Amino acid sequence: HMTTSAAPAPRLTMSHTTIAVRDLEPMLEFYCGTLGFHVTNRGDMPDGSQMAFVSQDPAEHHQIVFVSGLPGSEHQFVMVDHMAFRTGSLDELRVIGARLEEAGVEGVIPINHGNAWSLYFNDPEGNGLECFVDSPFHVAQPFADGLDLAADDSTIEADTLAKVKDDDEFQSLSAWQDAFRARLDGSGAKA
């Protein structure tokens, strides 16, 4: 039987995901060539499948593991069925958009989530991906609006603020993080 302790649950942070792939080479070309990942290890399994481990984070040996030789799965709409990667600035998000364009990736969807600015797209095998940068705001989710990355940063931030400032949960991202940290540590309200 399960026992629960009075101690708080251990804090979990996302580490990696594993993806079944049909053809490993074009996938590695896309993730490494276009998105900037690096192969940290690669090897054959006894069953003949191959695993490739990729990362962009020195704290994570692998952020994604690709496994070839497994049956593929049916993918849903990209905004529902995707992996998401944070980047540091709108300029970095623009660079990702330009690299996707250079790689011939079609159907890239830019979205303003109020709390983040995102690009949604598919990899060569139809796996959904999101690259995003945090906005300085917290707003209740779900929220989605158009995003024009051709606008400058201050215009995007002002436009976002105008759209979300009347939201019931609107506050700065740092204020929301402080409140959530207190809640996780057991010192805040159990909202």
Secondary structure, DSSP 4 states (H G I P E B T S, - for coil): -----SSPPPP-----EEEEES-HHHHHIIIIIIT--EEEEEEE-TTS-EEEEEES-TT-S-SEEEEESS-------TTTSEEEEE-S-HHHHHHHHHHHHHTT----EEEE-SSEEEEEEE-TT--EEEEEEE-SEE--SS--EE--TTS-HHHHHHHHHHHHTTSTT-EEHHHHHHHHHHHHTTSS---
